[in-house]
Amino acid sequence: MSEVIVTVVAQQQSFPAGTVSGGIKVTLEGAPAQTLTAAPFVATFADVGPGTYAITAQGVDGSGADLGAAVTGSGLSDAGTFVLAETALDMHC
């Protein structure tokens, strides 16, 4: 088992009036999601077995509802660190 660190590189986005950002929800396939509320957006998942996993980053509002489209990547757990770039993370409503 190993520790997997997921870093999400995000760019500040504008939201419609009244929308409050709740952060970025990061999910590693098979593990509970983590919501990151401040930069740097880094999620650490412990005790991850060897294999290939899907990793998803999703912008959320203050109530936890999804904002825009999620970003999905994949990687091997023994690689240790995955970076999901902001370029596909659309946090607009």
N, C-alpha and C positions, 0 to 999 in steps of 0.2 A: 504494500500500500504506500502511496506517496501523497504529498501535498501538491495541489494544483492552484496556481495563482492566476487569476484572470484580471487583466488591466483593460479598462474601457477608456479610450481616448475620446473625449466628448467636447463639443463646441457649444457655447451658449446659444440658445435659441429664443426666439420671441414667441409668446403665447397670446392667444386671444384674451381680451380683458376678462378678469375674474378667474383665470386659470392659475392655479398655484402648482408649481413643480414639486413633486414628491421625491425626485431622484431617478436613479436608474436601477431597475430590477435585473439581476444577473442570475441566470439559471445554468447549472451544469447538469446535463442529463443524469437523472437518478438521484440528485441531491436536492435538498430544500433550497428555494430561491433566497437570495440575499438582496435587500434593497439598500443601495448606497446613496447617501444624501449629500455628500460633500466630496470635492476633489481632494486628492486624487481618487478616482473611482477604481478601487482595487478590491476584489473579492477573493478570499482564500477558502478553498475546500480541502478538508483533511480526509485521510484514509480513502483515497481514490485508487481503485485497482487498475492494473495495466489495461490498456484498450483504447479505442477511439470513442470520443464523446462529443455530442453536440453541445455547443455553448450558445446561449442567447442573452442579448442585452436589450432591454425594453425600457423606454422612458415612461414614467408614471406620474400622475398628478397627485395632489395632496391626499386624495382618498384612496390611492392605489390603483386607480383605473388607468389602462394603457393610453399612452399618447403616441400617435403615429405608428409607424411600422417598426417591428423588431429587427435586430441584426442577428444573424446566426452564423456561427463559424464552427469549425471542428478541429480536433487535434488529438495527439496521443498523450495520455496522462503522464507517461514517463518523460515527456518533454518539459514538464514543470510549469512553464509560463505561456499563456496565450494572450495575444493582444487583439482586441476587436476595435477597429478604427472607426472614428466618428463619421467617416464619409458616407456610410450607409445608415447611420442612426438618425432617423428623422423624428424629432420630438415635437413636430407641429401637430396640432389637432386637425 
